[in-house]
Amino acid sequence: MDTVYKEAFAEVLEVIKHCNQNIKSKIPEKFITFLNQNEDKNYIVKIDFTNANWEDYTKYETQAILALIYRDYIVSPEEREKLLTEEKDELIMVEKELREKYNTDNIFQKHNQDTQTEVKEIANNITIVKYKDSIFKKIMNVIKKFFGKI
């Protein structure tokens, strides 16, 4: 298994150790055993739980695993369905953007326009886009609320 994931498993276990018993009880023992068996035993976890932004000091993989734990084990079934729908919608949007960006019909077409005309078109089509947090960021914020001041 990749070293990054082994280190992420160690970080996830450390976060779980700092959870209250109510949350720990919702996580299956089999899953925790899997994490224990596959963690990097030599990795020293350096998460400062006194910091309000402790998740900033974790690996991306750790955040993803915590998001999955939250989605699959901690939330209510209704909230889980909502999160799954949001993830699916986000994935569809990313795939659509990639399809538009790398459209196979347009790859081999020659562009006959003058570069100045292209710059003018781009300048005319600039719009303000509302920033939307990613699903992982939303889940991490909810996890932080569950853990309190960790």
N, C-alpha and C positions, 0 to 999 in steps of 0.2 A: 504494500500500500504506500502511496505517496507520503513523503515526510510532512508536507503541508497539512494534509488531512489528519495525520497522527497528532500533530501539534494542535490542530483545531479541536480534536476530540479532548485533548487535555484541557484546553480552555473551556470547552463546554462543560466538562465535569466540574471545573472550578466554579463556574457560574451556578451550576445546579447545587453545589455545596452551600452557596450563599442564598439559596431560595428558602422561602418558608416551607414548612412541612406540607401545607395544603397543595402547593404546586408540585413538590417532589412526589407526592403520592399519586399524582395523575400521570406521571411518566412511567411507562412499563419497566419493570426490573430487567427484563430481557434486553431492552434497549440500553440501559445503563451498563449492563454486563458487557454488551458489545463495545461500548465506548471504553470501558476499563480494559478490555482485552486488546484493543487496537490503539490506545493512546501511546504517545511517546513518553516513556517513563523518565527520560533524561531531560525533557523540556521543562524549563522553569517558567511558569505562568506569571506574567507581570501585569496583572489587571488591578488597578487601584479602584476598589469599589466605593471608596469615599468620594471619588470624583463623580459629579453628576453625568458626565459624558464618558463613562467607563467603556462603552461600546466602541469608542473611537480608538481604543488601544487593543482591540481584538482583530483577529484576521477576518477577511471577508468570508472565508469558509465557515468560521465560527458563527458569524452573524447569520449565514444561510442555514446552518444546522439549527440554531436557536429559533429561527423563523419557522422551520419545519416542525420543531418540537411544539412550538406555540400553536401552530395551525392544526397539527394532527392530534395533540393530546390535551391541551389546556383549554382551548376555547369551547364554547357551546356548539352543538351541531349547526345551528343557524348561522353563527358567526363563521364557522368553518366553510359553509357553502358560499357565503359572501366573499370570503378570502379567495376561495378557489375560482369563483367567477371573475374577480378582479385580476387574478393571475392570468387566467385564460384570455381576458380582454387585452391585457398588456402584451401578452405573447402574440396575439393576432395583430395588434398595432405594430409591433416591431417587425413581424414578418411582412406586413404590408409595406412598411417603409423600405425594407430591404428589397422587396420585389420592385418597387418604384425606382429605387436607386440603381439596381442592377438589372433593369428590364432587358431581357435578351433580344427583344424586337428592335431596341434602339442602339444596342452596342455597336453594330456594324454599319450604321447609317452615317453618311458623311454630313458634317455640319457645314452648311454653305453660308452661314451668317458671318458678318464681320464682327470682330471681337468687341468693337465699340458698341454695336447694337446689342450684343449680349450683356454688356455691363449696364446699359441703360435699362434693359428688361429686368435685370436682377434688382437694380435700384428701385424700379417701380413696384416690384412685388414684395418688398420688405414689409413684414407685419410683426406685431408684437405677439409673442407666444406666452401663454400663461404657464408658469413653472408648476409641475406636478411632481410630488415626491414619489419615488419608486415604491413598489409594494414592500420591499425589504425594509426601507426606512420607516414606513408606516408600522410594520410589524415590530420593529425594534423599539419604536416609541411606546407601543402598547406593552411590550415586554418590560420596558423600564418602569412603566406605571405599576405593573404587577409586582415587581421586585422592590418597589418603594424607592428608598434613597440609596440603593446599591450602587 
